[in-house]
Amino acid sequence: MGNSYVSRIKNSRKVIEDGFKSFMARYFNKGPRLAKVYITNDCVIVYCEEFLTVLEKNLTDDEYGQSLIQTSRKKIIQSHEAEFLDIVRQNYKEDISRFYIDFNIGDDSLCCVFM
């Protein structure tokens, strides 16, 4: 179980990282520079850095601009929620019943937790 289990987890993490980057690039026209996946017994955590587009970076100076970024990104994810969840479902053996995403516009990072 040891080596094959570790190998399967590493492969799952890599596939989820690549899928997340691809999803972001497809629907936001820019994927994150870095995507890291952490898998625990009951959840998958995806952390990304440098995910904002050039246009979005110009909107980060005030609360209104940051709110526009968060609202538009959440709306796009909601529109493609099944595909978004399938990134994890196909590579994680547990059922994904919900997810939480936090866009930290100030430091150009995001964290997504699938439970």
QUISULZI-V284926 format. One record per run of one state. SS is the DSSP state (a for helix, b for strand, c for the rest). FROM is the first residue (numbers start at 1). LEN is the number of residues. Records with the same first field share a line. If there is no record, write none. Layout:
BEGIN
SS->FROM-LEN / FROM-LEN
END
This chain:
BEGIN
c->1-1 / 29-5 / 40-4 / 50-4 / 58-5 / 80-1 / 90-9 / 108-1 / 115-1
a->2-27 / 54-4 / 63-17 / 81-9 / 105-3
b->34-6 / 44-6 / 99-6 / 109-6
END
